[in-house]
Amino acid sequence: MAKLINEDQNDWDLKINTVLMGYRASFQSSTGYSPYYLLFQKEMRLPIDSEISPPIHTSGKNCDELVNELLVYRESVFKKATEKIKDSQIQQKETYDRKHVTEELSVGTSVLLENSAQKGRKGGKLQELFRGNYTISENLGKGLYRLKNDDGKILKNKINIKRLKVCRKRGEIDCSRNETDTKKAKVIVQLYLENCNFYNLVYCICADM
């Protein structure tokens, strides 16, 4: 839709039928069929199909026979589509779980809270992306936590772990990074500890970027 409407985005009602037709005729990997096929048990015949292929004839069969065959075939198609959807859901969950492996935070852990109002906002690049410090006061399960501030006041809202960043002591390597980032951090710290001068340290950091 975004590629078809004009710059003012006020002609979407003139394009929506074309977009819907394309979607209904398109193969869906989650079901193994197109939406049109699931509804009518046949592929959509586009205008170009009338030019390159002859129409389908059903001579020799009356209406009742065609309906009965269609109902039987429809059940088999729905069964296959249902099984395909279940398999796709399992695969999607496995993919999601692999990409969203998170550590379990224990009660008492010091954390920073993501400043959601600043995320994705234009301008304000010098504003802090995280605020805090906060402390984990309760683990609610399923990646949800309750926090309390330095005054001991518990925040009202439940906080998802994706919005939290563990506060680490000065000089401590963030072990939650991937292996490559951890090695880079160790090299930079090692250079610093070996008393390399300021310009060499800046060069090492910039070259690594």
ChimeraX attribute file (.defattr): number of C-alpha atoms within 10 A of each C-alpha:
attribute: neighborCount
match mode: 1-to-1
recipient: residues
	/A:1	12
	/A:2	8
	/A:3	6
	/A:4	14
	/A:5	15
	/A:6	11
	/A:7	9
	/A:8	7
	/A:9	11
	/A:10	9
	/A:11	12
	/A:12	15
	/A:13	10
	/A:14	11
	/A:15	12
	/A:16	14
	/A:17	11
	/A:18	12
	/A:19	13
	/A:20	12
	/A:21	13
	/A:22	12
	/A:23	14
	/A:24	18
	/A:25	17
	/A:26	16
	/A:27	16
	/A:28	12
	/A:29	12
	/A:30	17
	/A:31	20
	/A:32	18
	/A:33	22
	/A:34	20
	/A:35	18
	/A:36	17
	/A:37	18
	/A:38	17
	/A:39	13
	/A:40	11
	/A:41	17
	/A:42	11
	/A:43	17
	/A:44	17
	/A:45	11
	/A:46	10
	/A:47	8
	/A:48	8
	/A:49	11
	/A:50	10
	/A:51	9
	/A:52	8
	/A:53	9
	/A:54	8
	/A:55	10
	/A:56	6
	/A:57	7
	/A:58	9
	/A:59	6
	/A:60	6
	/A:61	9
	/A:62	9
	/A:63	8
	/A:64	9
	/A:65	10
	/A:66	11
	/A:67	11
	/A:68	11
	/A:69	10
	/A:70	13
	/A:71	12
	/A:72	10
	/A:73	13
	/A:74	17
	/A:75	11
	/A:76	11
	/A:77	18
	/A:78	16
	/A:79	12
	/A:80	14
	/A:81	18
	/A:82	15
	/A:83	14
	/A:84	17
	/A:85	16
	/A:86	13
	/A:87	14
	/A:88	16
	/A:89	13
	/A:90	12
	/A:91	12
	/A:92	13
	/A:93	12
	/A:94	12
	/A:95	11
	/A:96	11
	/A:97	11
	/A:98	10
	/A:99	9
	/A:100	10
	/A:101	8
	/A:102	12
	/A:103	9
	/A:104	11
	/A:105	18
	/A:106	13
	/A:107	14
	/A:108	13
	/A:109	14
	/A:110	21
	/A:111	21
	/A:112	18
	/A:113	21
	/A:114	19
	/A:115	15
	/A:116	11
	/A:117	8
	/A:118	15
	/A:119	13
	/A:120	7
	/A:121	9
	/A:122	7
	/A:123	8
	/A:124	9
	/A:125	10
	/A:126	6
	/A:127	9
	/A:128	11
	/A:129	14
	/A:130	17
	/A:131	13
	/A:132	16
	/A:133	15
	/A:134	25
	/A:135	24
	/A:136	19
	/A:137	20
	/A:138	17
	/A:139	17
	/A:140	12
	/A:141	9
	/A:142	9
	/A:143	15
	/A:144	16
	/A:145	22
	/A:146	19
	/A:147	26
	/A:148	19
	/A:149	15
	/A:150	10
	/A:151	7
	/A:152	11
	/A:153	11
	/A:154	16
	/A:155	14
	/A:156	9
	/A:157	10
	/A:158	14
	/A:159	19
	/A:160	15
	/A:161	18
	/A:162	12
	/A:163	14
	/A:164	19
	/A:165	16
	/A:166	17
	/A:167	16
	/A:168	13
	/A:169	8
	/A:170	6
	/A:171	7
	/A:172	11
	/A:173	15
	/A:174	14
	/A:175	10
	/A:176	12
	/A:177	11
	/A:178	9
	/A:179	10
	/A:180	8
	/A:181	14
	/A:182	14
	/A:183	13
	/A:184	15
	/A:185	16
	/A:186	13
	/A:187	14
	/A:188	16
	/A:189	15
	/A:190	12
	/A:191	14
	/A:192	14
	/A:193	9
	/A:194	9
	/A:195	10
	/A:196	11
	/A:197	10
	/A:198	10
	/A:199	9
	/A:200	13
	/A:201	16
	/A:202	12
	/A:203	11
	/A:204	15
	/A:205	14
	/A:206	9
	/A:207	8
	/A:208	9
	/A:209	7
